[in-house]
Amino acid sequence: MPQKVFPLDSSKKFTEQQIVGHNRWHPDVPAQVHVRPGDVFRVDCREWFDGAIVNDDSAEDILHAPLNGVHVLSGPIAVEGAQPGDLLIVDILDVGPIPQEDSGPLAGQGWGYTGVFARTNGGGFLTDQFPDAYKVIWDFRGGKATSRHVPHVEFTGIVHPGLMGTAPSHDLLRKWNAREQALIDTNPTAVPPLALPPQPDAAILGSLTGDDYERARHEAARTAPPRENGGNQDIKNFTKGSRVFYPVFVDGANLSMGDLHFSQGDGEITFCGAIEMGGFMDLHVDVIKGGMQTYGVSENAIFIPGNTDPQYSEWIAFSGTSVTLDGEQRYLDSHLSYQRACLHAIDYLTTFGYSPIQAYMILGAAPIEGRLSGVVDIPNSCSTVYLPTGIFDFDVKPGKDGPARIDQGIGVPKASA
């Protein structure tokens, strides 16, 4: 096993650990760990709510989830010699649930969860259709996931970090805050909000203390969206064997990671929509000096996917166009066309006996493929959702005898209000 440079004790809260990470982006968060180019090391990662979500048949914890405290990230990790303008190479050598802990109260100890937030807490991709809070528990066994809340489905994990990135510079942080506040100002009472401004409450900034902490917690950016530094990209193909090239904006690069997922469908459409868990990452790092200019990477990471994704050979696909449910034509709206494709998939799965929320949870957690299939044929964008047929224990394809009927089981827990 590689040297563990960022350990986490499952019996302690995130802020009680030997090394305390962070839950905001700010260039002044001190590096907790220092490594060299060429080093191989292990990092423990905590589930993004730090244990607030439990393994039960209620969704009250999703409804009341401590959103101001996310994401709890391991890092920053400084890489010796990395400077602004370089590219940081990060190889994901391995990633998985919490090792040697197959049961326990933390997500990652043999189980994980998928949630849908209530509209007032951010909702999801299909908030208009699913405005309430829901939760599904998934059990891990032999690298596969099953759920008592969504029966007749089993799929191989596509384990990956939902969030990984480098620290922003002061200039980049100011740019983020200015443009996101400008968006908020266009509709400051929107529900869900259009963006999340700095939130000093519940800010964790590593070992930063005193006046520096007080200043930084009012400036630090929330970790919810992806940005130029990588961040919360939720790319399901960041699996074992992937190589990522991150732009460097501060000395040392200050790499951080977390929000591990056992599996996820493209888009993470339920928002809390992967199978969330804690676990570990084994990483190798190196540096390309001046790489941002050399390769034209002024912002955002580029990556080479690994080759360990689940292999499914048969799919059933659903398409959608940029026309609203009320029949209003929109111009090349790919967001809308992907929503419509997802809704068509949900409608289809309900003919086999699934409830709409069970079908929605399958699309969020299972390794579905989402694609922009047409973006030039005015006025309609066309998006498609590919669902692997092999994850079901019944024939999910259309046939002359009609759809098989499954038992919904206990169903998906819904919050009371």
C-alpha positions as a Markdown table, in Angstrom:
| # | Residue | x | y | z |
|---|---|---|---|---|
| 1 | Met | 0.0 | 0.0 | 0.0 |
| 2 | Pro | 1.3 | 3.5 | -0.8 |
| 3 | Gln | 2.2 | 5.8 | 2.0 |
| 4 | Lys | -0.9 | 7.4 | 3.5 |
| 5 | Val | -0.4 | 11.1 | 3.6 |
| 6 | Phe | -3.9 | 12.2 | 4.5 |
| 7 | Pro | -5.4 | 9.8 | 7.0 |
| 8 | Leu | -9.0 | 9.9 | 8.3 |
| 9 | Asp | -10.3 | 8.1 | 11.4 |
| 10 | Ser | -13.8 | 6.8 | 10.8 |
| 11 | Ser | -14.7 | 7.2 | 14.5 |
| 12 | Lys | -14.1 | 11.0 | 14.4 |
| 13 | Lys | -15.7 | 13.9 | 12.7 |
| 14 | Phe | -13.9 | 15.7 | 9.9 |
| 15 | Thr | -12.9 | 18.6 | 12.1 |
| 16 | Glu | -11.5 | 16.3 | 14.8 |
| 17 | Gln | -9.0 | 14.6 | 12.5 |
| 18 | Gln | -5.2 | 14.6 | 12.8 |
| 19 | Ile | -5.1 | 16.7 | 9.7 |
| 20 | Val | -8.1 | 18.9 | 9.0 |
| 21 | Gly | -9.0 | 19.5 | 5.4 |
| 22 | His | -11.3 | 22.2 | 4.0 |
| 23 | Asn | -14.7 | 22.8 | 2.4 |
| 24 | Arg | -14.1 | 26.1 | 0.5 |
| 25 | Trp | -11.7 | 27.2 | -2.2 |
| 26 | His | -9.2 | 29.9 | -1.2 |
| 27 | Pro | -5.6 | 30.3 | -2.1 |
| 28 | Asp | -4.6 | 31.0 | 1.5 |
| 29 | Val | -5.7 | 27.6 | 2.8 |
| 30 | Pro | -2.3 | 26.2 | 3.9 |
| 31 | Ala | -1.1 | 23.0 | 2.3 |
| 32 | Gln | -1.5 | 20.2 | 4.9 |
| 33 | Val | 0.8 | 17.7 | 3.0 |
| 34 | His | 3.8 | 18.1 | 0.8 |
| 35 | Val | 4.9 | 15.7 | -1.9 |
| 36 | Arg | 7.4 | 15.6 | -4.7 |
| 37 | Pro | 6.9 | 15.0 | -8.4 |
| 38 | Gly | 7.0 | 11.3 | -9.0 |
| 39 | Asp | 5.6 | 10.4 | -5.6 |
| 40 | Val | 2.9 | 7.8 | -5.1 |
| 41 | Phe | 0.6 | 8.2 | -2.0 |
| 42 | Arg | -2.8 | 7.4 | -0.5 |
| 43 | Val | -5.4 | 9.9 | 0.5 |
| 44 | Asp | -8.5 | 9.1 | 2.6 |
| 45 | Cys | -11.7 | 10.9 | 1.7 |
| 46 | Arg | -14.8 | 11.4 | 3.8 |
| 47 | Glu | -18.3 | 11.3 | 2.3 |
| 48 | Trp | -19.3 | 14.8 | 1.4 |
| 49 | Phe | -21.7 | 15.4 | 4.3 |
| 50 | Asp | -19.2 | 14.0 | 6.9 |
| 51 | Gly | -21.6 | 11.3 | 8.1 |
| 52 | Ala | -24.8 | 13.3 | 8.3 |
| 53 | Ile | -26.6 | 10.8 | 6.0 |
| 54 | Val | -27.5 | 7.5 | 7.6 |
| 55 | Asn | -28.4 | 4.0 | 6.5 |
| 56 | Asp | -32.1 | 3.8 | 7.2 |
| 57 | Asp | -35.5 | 4.0 | 5.4 |
| 58 | Ser | -36.1 | 7.7 | 5.9 |
| 59 | Ala | -35.3 | 10.8 | 3.9 |
| 60 | Glu | -35.4 | 13.3 | 6.7 |
| 61 | Asp | -31.6 | 13.5 | 6.8 |
| 62 | Ile | -31.6 | 14.5 | 3.1 |
| 63 | Leu | -34.2 | 17.1 | 3.8 |
| 64 | His | -32.2 | 18.6 | 6.6 |
| 65 | Ala | -28.7 | 17.9 | 5.2 |
| 66 | Pro | -26.1 | 20.5 | 6.4 |
| 67 | Leu | -25.5 | 22.0 | 3.0 |
| 68 | Asn | -23.4 | 24.9 | 4.3 |
| 69 | Gly | -20.8 | 22.3 | 5.3 |
| 70 | Val | -20.0 | 20.7 | 2.0 |
| 71 | His | -17.8 | 19.4 | 0.4 |
| 72 | Val | -15.4 | 18.1 | 3.0 |
| 73 | Leu | -12.2 | 17.8 | 1.0 |
| 74 | Ser | -8.8 | 16.1 | 1.7 |
| 75 | Gly | -6.0 | 18.6 | 1.1 |
| 76 | Pro | -4.5 | 20.8 | 0.1 |
| 77 | Ile | -1.5 | 18.8 | -1.0 |
| 78 | Ala | 1.4 | 20.8 | -2.3 |
| 79 | Val | 3.6 | 19.4 | -5.0 |
| 80 | Glu | 7.2 | 20.6 | -4.8 |
| 81 | Gly | 8.3 | 22.8 | -7.7 |
| 82 | Ala | 4.8 | 23.3 | -9.2 |
| 83 | Gln | 4.3 | 27.0 | -10.2 |
| 84 | Pro | 1.6 | 29.0 | -11.8 |
| 85 | Gly | 1.5 | 28.2 | -15.5 |
| 86 | Asp | 2.5 | 24.6 | -15.0 |
| 87 | Leu | 0.3 | 21.6 | -15.6 |
| 88 | Leu | -0.1 | 19.2 | -12.7 |
| 89 | Ile | -0.3 | 15.5 | -13.7 |
| 90 | Val | -2.5 | 13.4 | -11.5 |
| 91 | Asp | -2.7 | 9.6 | -12.1 |
| 92 | Ile | -5.6 | 7.8 | -10.3 |
| 93 | Leu | -3.9 | 4.5 | -9.5 |
| 94 | Asp | -6.7 | 3.2 | -7.4 |
| 95 | Val | -10.0 | 4.5 | -5.8 |
| 96 | Gly | -12.5 | 2.6 | -3.7 |
| 97 | Pro | -14.7 | 2.5 | -0.6 |
| 98 | Ile | -13.2 | 2.7 | 2.9 |
| 99 | Pro | -10.8 | -0.3 | 3.1 |
| 100 | Gln | -11.3 | -3.1 | 5.6 |
| 101 | Glu | -14.5 | -1.5 | 6.9 |
| 102 | Asp | -17.4 | -3.4 | 5.3 |
| 103 | Ser | -20.0 | -2.2 | 7.7 |
| 104 | Gly | -20.6 | 0.8 | 9.9 |
| 105 | Pro | -22.4 | 4.1 | 10.2 |
| 106 | Leu | -20.4 | 6.0 | 7.5 |
| 107 | Ala | -21.3 | 5.9 | 3.8 |
| 108 | Gly | -18.4 | 3.9 | 2.3 |
| 109 | Gln | -18.5 | 1.2 | 5.0 |
| 110 | Gly | -20.2 | -1.3 | 2.7 |
| 111 | Trp | -22.9 | 1.0 | 1.6 |
| 112 | Gly | -23.7 | 4.4 | 0.0 |
| 113 | Tyr | -26.7 | 6.5 | -0.8 |
| 114 | Thr | -28.4 | 8.5 | -3.6 |
| 115 | Gly | -30.5 | 11.5 | -2.7 |
| 116 | Val | -32.8 | 14.0 | -4.3 |
| 117 | Phe | -32.9 | 17.4 | -2.6 |
| 118 | Ala | -36.1 | 19.3 | -2.0 |
| 119 | Arg | -36.5 | 22.3 | -4.4 |
| 120 | Thr | -35.7 | 24.7 | -1.5 |
| 121 | Asn | -32.3 | 23.0 | -1.0 |
| 122 | Gly | -31.3 | 23.0 | -4.7 |
| 123 | Gly | -33.6 | 20.4 | -6.1 |
| 124 | Gly | -32.2 | 18.3 | -9.0 |
| 125 | Phe | -32.2 | 18.2 | -12.8 |
| 126 | Leu | -35.9 | 17.3 | -12.8 |
| 127 | Thr | -37.0 | 19.5 | -9.9 |
| 128 | Asp | -40.4 | 20.4 | -11.4 |
| 129 | Gln | -41.3 | 16.7 | -11.5 |
| 130 | Phe | -39.6 | 15.7 | -8.2 |
| 131 | Pro | -39.7 | 18.7 | -5.8 |
| 132 | Asp | -39.4 | 16.7 | -2.6 |
| 133 | Ala | -36.5 | 15.1 | -0.7 |
| 134 | Tyr | -35.9 | 11.3 | -1.3 |
| 135 | Lys | -33.2 | 8.8 | -0.4 |
| 136 | Val | -32.0 | 5.4 | -1.7 |
| 137 | Ile | -29.5 | 3.2 | 0.1 |
| 138 | Trp | -27.2 | 1.0 | -1.9 |
| 139 | Asp | -25.3 | -2.0 | -0.6 |
| 140 | Phe | -21.9 | -3.0 | -2.0 |
| 141 | Arg | -20.9 | -6.6 | -2.5 |
| 142 | Gly | -18.2 | -7.9 | -4.9 |
| 143 | Gly | -17.9 | -4.5 | -6.6 |
| 144 | Lys | -21.6 | -4.4 | -7.4 |
| 145 | Ala | -24.5 | -2.3 | -6.0 |
| 146 | Thr | -28.0 | -3.4 | -5.1 |
| 147 | Ser | -30.8 | -1.6 | -3.2 |
| 148 | Arg | -33.7 | -2.6 | -1.0 |
| 149 | His | -35.4 | 0.6 | -2.3 |
| 150 | Val | -35.0 | -0.1 | -6.0 |
| 151 | Pro | -35.3 | -3.8 | -6.6 |
| 152 | His | -34.4 | -6.0 | -9.6 |
| 153 | Val | -31.3 | -3.8 | -10.4 |
| 154 | Glu | -27.6 | -4.7 | -9.9 |
| 155 | Phe | -24.7 | -3.0 | -11.5 |
| 156 | Thr | -20.9 | -2.9 | -11.3 |
| 157 | Gly | -19.4 | 0.2 | -9.7 |
| 158 | Ile | -17.7 | 2.9 | -11.7 |
| 159 | Val | -15.8 | 4.3 | -8.7 |
| 160 | His | -14.5 | 7.9 | -9.1 |
| 161 | Pro | -14.0 | 11.2 | -7.3 |
| 162 | Gly | -16.8 | 13.6 | -8.0 |
| 163 | Leu | -14.5 | 16.5 | -7.0 |
| 164 | Met | -10.7 | 17.1 | -7.5 |
| 165 | Gly | -8.9 | 20.3 | -8.3 |
| 166 | Thr | -6.1 | 22.8 | -7.7 |
| 167 | Ala | -6.4 | 26.0 | -5.6 |
| 168 | Pro | -7.3 | 29.2 | -7.3 |
| 169 | Ser | -5.2 | 32.3 | -7.3 |
| 170 | His | -6.5 | 35.5 | -5.6 |
| 171 | Asp | -7.3 | 37.0 | -9.0 |
| 172 | Leu | -9.1 | 33.8 | -10.1 |
| 173 | Leu | -11.1 | 33.7 | -6.9 |
| 174 | Arg | -12.2 | 37.3 | -7.3 |
| 175 | Lys | -13.3 | 36.5 | -10.9 |
| 176 | Trp | -15.4 | 33.6 | -9.7 |
| 177 | Asn | -17.1 | 35.6 | -7.0 |
| 178 | Ala | -17.8 | 38.6 | -9.2 |
| 179 | Arg | -19.3 | 36.7 | -12.1 |
| 180 | Glu | -21.4 | 34.4 | -9.9 |
| 181 | Gln | -22.7 | 37.3 | -7.9 |
| 182 | Ala | -23.6 | 39.1 | -11.1 |
| 183 | Leu | -25.7 | 36.0 | -12.1 |
| 184 | Ile | -27.4 | 35.9 | -8.6 |
| 185 | Asp | -28.2 | 39.6 | -9.0 |
| 186 | Thr | -30.3 | 38.9 | -12.1 |
| 187 | Asn | -32.8 | 37.0 | -9.9 |
| 188 | Pro | -31.8 | 37.1 | -6.2 |
| 189 | Thr | -34.9 | 35.3 | -5.0 |
| 190 | Ala | -34.8 | 32.4 | -7.4 |
| 191 | Val | -35.6 | 29.0 | -5.9 |
| 192 | Pro | -33.3 | 27.0 | -6.3 |
| 193 | Pro | -30.7 | 29.9 | -6.3 |
| 194 | Leu | -28.9 | 30.7 | -9.5 |
| 195 | Ala | -25.5 | 30.3 | -7.7 |
| 196 | Leu | -24.0 | 30.1 | -4.2 |
| 197 | Pro | -22.1 | 33.1 | -2.9 |
| 198 | Pro | -19.4 | 32.9 | -0.3 |
| 199 | Gln | -20.9 | 31.5 | 3.0 |
| 200 | Pro | -18.8 | 32.2 | 6.1 |
| 201 | Asp | -20.9 | 30.0 | 8.3 |
| 202 | Ala | -19.6 | 26.4 | 8.6 |
| 203 | Ala | -16.4 | 27.3 | 6.6 |
| 204 | Ile | -13.5 | 24.9 | 7.2 |
| 205 | Leu | -10.2 | 26.3 | 6.0 |
| 206 | Gly | -7.7 | 23.7 | 7.2 |
| 207 | Ser | -5.2 | 25.1 | 9.7 |
| 208 | Leu | -6.0 | 28.8 | 8.9 |
| 209 | Thr | -6.7 | 30.7 | 12.1 |
| 210 | Gly | -7.2 | 34.2 | 13.5 |
| 211 | Asp | -7.6 | 37.3 | 11.3 |
| 212 | Asp | -6.5 | 35.3 | 8.2 |
| 213 | Tyr | -9.4 | 32.8 | 8.8 |
| 214 | Glu | -11.9 | 35.6 | 9.4 |
| 215 | Arg | -11.0 | 37.3 | 6.2 |
| 216 | Ala | -10.8 | 34.2 | 4.1 |
| 217 | Arg | -14.1 | 32.7 | 5.2 |
| 218 | His | -15.9 | 35.7 | 3.8 |
| 219 | Glu | -14.1 | 35.4 | 0.5 |
| 220 | Ala | -13.7 | 31.6 | 0.0 |
| 221 | Ala | -15.7 | 30.1 | -2.9 |
| 222 | Arg | -18.2 | 27.3 | -2.3 |
| 223 | Thr | -17.2 | 24.0 | -3.8 |
| 224 | Ala | -20.5 | 23.1 | -5.5 |
| 225 | Pro | -19.8 | 24.0 | -9.1 |
| 226 | Pro | -17.0 | 23.0 | -11.4 |
| 227 | Arg | -14.7 | 25.9 | -12.4 |
| 228 | Glu | -11.4 | 26.6 | -14.2 |
| 229 | Asn | -9.5 | 24.6 | -11.5 |
| 230 | Gly | -11.5 | 21.4 | -12.0 |
| 231 | Gly | -13.5 | 21.1 | -8.9 |
| 232 | Asn | -16.9 | 19.4 | -8.7 |
| 233 | Gln | -17.0 | 18.2 | -12.2 |
| 234 | Asp | -18.8 | 14.9 | -11.4 |
| 235 | Ile | -17.2 | 13.1 | -14.4 |
| 236 | Lys | -18.0 | 9.4 | -14.0 |
| 237 | Asn | -15.1 | 8.4 | -16.1 |
| 238 | Phe | -12.5 | 9.7 | -13.7 |
| 239 | Thr | -11.9 | 6.0 | -12.8 |
| 240 | Lys | -8.9 | 3.9 | -11.9 |
| 241 | Gly | -6.2 | 4.4 | -14.6 |
| 242 | Ser | -7.2 | 7.9 | -15.5 |
| 243 | Arg | -4.6 | 10.6 | -15.9 |
| 244 | Val | -5.7 | 14.2 | -15.3 |
| 245 | Phe | -3.8 | 17.4 | -16.3 |
| 246 | Tyr | -4.7 | 20.3 | -14.0 |
| 247 | Pro | -3.8 | 24.0 | -14.5 |
| 248 | Val | -1.7 | 25.4 | -11.7 |
| 249 | Phe | -2.6 | 28.8 | -10.3 |
| 250 | Val | -0.6 | 28.9 | -7.0 |
| 251 | Asp | 2.8 | 27.7 | -5.9 |
| 252 | Gly | 2.6 | 24.0 | -5.1 |
| 253 | Ala | -0.6 | 23.6 | -7.0 |
| 254 | Asn | -2.4 | 22.7 | -3.7 |
| 255 | Leu | -4.4 | 19.7 | -4.9 |
| 256 | Ser | -7.6 | 18.7 | -3.1 |
| 257 | Met | -10.1 | 15.9 | -3.6 |
| 258 | Gly | -13.2 | 14.3 | -2.2 |
| 259 | Asp | -16.9 | 13.5 | -2.9 |
| 260 | Leu | -16.2 | 9.9 | -3.9 |
| 261 | His | -18.9 | 8.0 | -5.9 |
| 262 | Phe | -19.3 | 4.3 | -6.1 |
| 263 | Ser | -21.3 | 4.8 | -9.3 |
| 264 | Gln | -23.1 | 7.6 | -11.2 |
| 265 | Gly | -25.0 | 8.2 | -14.4 |
| 266 | Asp | -23.9 | 10.9 | -16.8 |
| 267 | Gly | -25.1 | 14.3 | -15.5 |
| 268 | Glu | -25.6 | 13.1 | -11.8 |
| 269 | Ile | -29.1 | 14.2 | -12.5 |
| 270 | Thr | -30.6 | 13.8 | -9.1 |
| 271 | Phe | -27.9 | 16.3 | -7.8 |
| 272 | Cys | -27.1 | 14.2 | -4.7 |
| 273 | Gly | -27.3 | 11.8 | -7.5 |
| 274 | Ala | -24.4 | 9.5 | -7.6 |
| 275 | Ile | -23.9 | 6.7 | -5.0 |
| 276 | Glu | -22.2 | 8.9 | -2.4 |
| 277 | Met | -19.5 | 7.4 | -0.1 |
| 278 | Gly | -16.2 | 7.9 | 1.6 |
| 279 | Gly | -13.1 | 5.9 | 0.7 |
| 280 | Phe | -9.5 | 6.3 | -0.5 |
| 281 | Met | -7.5 | 7.3 | -3.5 |
| 282 | Asp | -4.0 | 6.2 | -4.5 |
| 283 | Leu | -2.4 | 8.9 | -6.6 |
| 284 | His | 0.8 | 9.6 | -8.5 |
| 285 | Val | 1.8 | 13.2 | -9.4 |
| 286 | Asp | 4.2 | 14.9 | -11.7 |
| 287 | Val | 4.6 | 18.4 | -13.2 |
| 288 | Ile | 4.9 | 19.7 | -16.8 |
| 289 | Lys | 6.8 | 23.0 | -16.5 |
| 290 | Gly | 5.0 | 25.7 | -18.5 |
| 291 | Gly | 2.5 | 23.2 | -19.6 |
| 292 | Met | -0.5 | 25.6 | -19.6 |
| 293 | Gln | 1.0 | 27.7 | -22.4 |
| 294 | Thr | 2.6 | 24.7 | -24.2 |
| 295 | Tyr | -0.7 | 22.8 | -24.5 |
| 296 | Gly | -3.1 | 25.8 | -24.6 |
| 297 | Val | -4.7 | 24.9 | -21.3 |
| 298 | Ser | -5.6 | 28.3 | -19.9 |
| 299 | Glu | -8.4 | 26.9 | -17.9 |
| 300 | Asn | -10.1 | 23.6 | -17.0 |
| 301 | Ala | -8.5 | 20.2 | -16.8 |
| 302 | Ile | -8.0 | 17.8 | -19.6 |
| 303 | Phe | -7.9 | 14.1 | -18.9 |
| 304 | Ile | -7.3 | 10.6 | -20.3 |
| 305 | Pro | -9.9 | 8.2 | -19.0 |
| 306 | Gly | -9.0 | 4.9 | -17.5 |
| 307 | Asn | -9.9 | 1.6 | -19.0 |
| 308 | Thr | -11.6 | -0.1 | -16.1 |
| 309 | Asp | -15.2 | 1.1 | -16.6 |
| 310 | Pro | -18.0 | -1.5 | -16.5 |
| 311 | Gln | -18.4 | -3.3 | -19.8 |
| 312 | Tyr | -22.0 | -3.4 | -21.0 |
| 313 | Ser | -22.7 | -4.6 | -24.5 |
| 314 | Glu | -26.5 | -3.9 | -24.9 |
| 315 | Trp | -28.3 | -0.7 | -24.4 |
| 316 | Ile | -31.8 | 0.8 | -24.8 |
| 317 | Ala | -31.7 | 4.5 | -25.6 |
| 318 | Phe | -34.2 | 7.4 | -25.3 |
| 319 | Ser | -34.1 | 10.7 | -27.1 |
| 320 | Gly | -35.4 | 14.1 | -26.3 |
| 321 | Thr | -35.7 | 17.4 | -28.2 |
| 322 | Ser | -35.8 | 21.1 | -27.0 |
| 323 | Val | -39.6 | 21.3 | -26.7 |
| 324 | Thr | -41.1 | 21.8 | -23.3 |
| 325 | Leu | -43.8 | 19.6 | -21.7 |
| 326 | Asp | -46.3 | 22.3 | -22.6 |
| 327 | Gly | -45.3 | 22.2 | -26.2 |
| 328 | Glu | -43.2 | 25.4 | -26.3 |
| 329 | Gln | -40.4 | 25.4 | -28.9 |
| 330 | Arg | -37.0 | 26.4 | -27.6 |
| 331 | Tyr | -34.0 | 27.1 | -29.7 |
| 332 | Leu | -31.3 | 24.4 | -29.6 |
| 333 | Asp | -31.7 | 24.0 | -25.8 |
| 334 | Ser | -29.6 | 21.0 | -25.0 |
| 335 | His | -30.3 | 21.2 | -21.3 |
| 336 | Leu | -34.0 | 20.9 | -22.0 |
| 337 | Ser | -33.5 | 18.1 | -24.6 |
| 338 | Tyr | -31.5 | 16.1 | -22.0 |
| 339 | Gln | -34.3 | 16.6 | -19.5 |
| 340 | Arg | -36.9 | 15.3 | -22.0 |
| 341 | Ala | -34.7 | 12.3 | -22.8 |
| 342 | Cys | -34.5 | 11.5 | -19.1 |
| 343 | Leu | -38.3 | 11.9 | -18.7 |
| 344 | His | -38.9 | 9.5 | -21.6 |
| 345 | Ala | -36.7 | 6.9 | -19.9 |
| 346 | Ile | -38.6 | 7.4 | -16.6 |
| 347 | Asp | -41.9 | 7.0 | -18.4 |
| 348 | Tyr | -40.7 | 3.8 | -20.0 |
| 349 | Leu | -39.4 | 2.2 | -16.8 |
| 350 | Thr | -42.7 | 2.9 | -15.0 |
| 351 | Thr | -44.5 | 0.6 | -17.5 |
| 352 | Phe | -42.6 | -2.3 | -15.9 |
| 353 | Gly | -43.9 | -1.4 | -12.4 |
| 354 | Tyr | -41.2 | 1.0 | -11.1 |
| 355 | Ser | -42.5 | 4.2 | -9.5 |
| 356 | Pro | -41.3 | 7.4 | -11.2 |
| 357 | Ile | -38.9 | 8.2 | -8.3 |
| 358 | Gln | -37.4 | 4.7 | -8.5 |
| 359 | Ala | -36.8 | 5.2 | -12.2 |
| 360 | Tyr | -35.3 | 8.6 | -11.6 |
| 361 | Met | -32.9 | 7.1 | -9.0 |
| 362 | Ile | -31.8 | 4.4 | -11.5 |
| 363 | Leu | -30.8 | 7.2 | -14.0 |
| 364 | Gly | -28.9 | 9.0 | -11.3 |
| 365 | Ala | -27.0 | 6.1 | -9.8 |
| 366 | Ala | -26.5 | 3.5 | -12.6 |
| 367 | Pro | -23.8 | 3.9 | -15.3 |
| 368 | Ile | -26.1 | 5.4 | -17.9 |
| 369 | Glu | -24.6 | 7.2 | -20.9 |
| 370 | Gly | -25.8 | 10.7 | -21.8 |
| 371 | Arg | -25.0 | 12.3 | -25.2 |
| 372 | Leu | -25.5 | 15.4 | -27.2 |
| 373 | Ser | -26.7 | 13.8 | -30.4 |
| 374 | Gly | -27.5 | 16.8 | -32.4 |
| 375 | Val | -26.8 | 20.5 | -31.7 |
| 376 | Val | -27.1 | 22.2 | -35.2 |
| 377 | Asp | -30.5 | 21.2 | -36.6 |
| 378 | Ile | -32.5 | 24.3 | -35.9 |
| 379 | Pro | -34.7 | 24.7 | -33.9 |
| 380 | Asn | -34.3 | 21.4 | -32.0 |
| 381 | Ser | -31.3 | 20.1 | -30.1 |
| 382 | Cys | -31.4 | 16.3 | -29.6 |
| 383 | Ser | -30.0 | 14.6 | -26.6 |
| 384 | Thr | -30.0 | 10.8 | -25.8 |
| 385 | Val | -29.8 | 8.7 | -22.7 |
| 386 | Tyr | -28.4 | 5.1 | -23.0 |
| 387 | Leu | -29.5 | 2.7 | -20.3 |
| 388 | Pro | -27.6 | -0.6 | -20.0 |
| 389 | Thr | -30.1 | -3.5 | -20.3 |
| 390 | Gly | -27.8 | -5.9 | -18.3 |
| 391 | Ile | -28.4 | -4.1 | -15.0 |
| 392 | Phe | -31.9 | -5.5 | -14.8 |
| 393 | Asp | -32.9 | -9.0 | -13.7 |
| 394 | Phe | -35.7 | -9.0 | -16.3 |
| 395 | Asp | -36.0 | -8.3 | -20.0 |
| 396 | Val | -36.3 | -4.5 | -20.2 |
| 397 | Lys | -36.6 | -4.4 | -24.0 |
| 398 | Pro | -40.0 | -3.9 | -25.8 |
| 399 | Gly | -41.7 | -7.0 | -27.0 |
| 400 | Lys | -45.0 | -8.3 | -28.4 |
| 401 | Asp | -46.0 | -9.7 | -25.0 |
| 402 | Gly | -45.8 | -6.4 | -23.3 |
| 403 | Pro | -43.6 | -5.3 | -20.3 |
| 404 | Ala | -42.9 | -7.7 | -17.5 |
| 405 | Arg | -44.2 | -6.4 | -14.1 |
| 406 | Ile | -41.9 | -6.1 | -11.1 |
| 407 | Asp | -42.6 | -5.7 | -7.5 |
| 408 | Gln | -41.7 | -2.2 | -6.2 |
| 409 | Gly | -40.7 | -3.5 | -2.8 |
| 410 | Ile | -40.7 | -1.0 | 0.0 |
| 411 | Gly | -40.2 | 1.9 | -2.4 |
| 412 | Val | -38.1 | 5.0 | -2.1 |
| 413 | Pro | -38.2 | 6.9 | 1.2 |
| 414 | Lys | -39.6 | 10.4 | 1.0 |
| 415 | Ala | -39.2 | 13.2 | 3.5 |
| 416 | Ser | -42.3 | 14.3 | 5.4 |
| 417 | Ala | -42.2 | 17.9 | 4.3 |
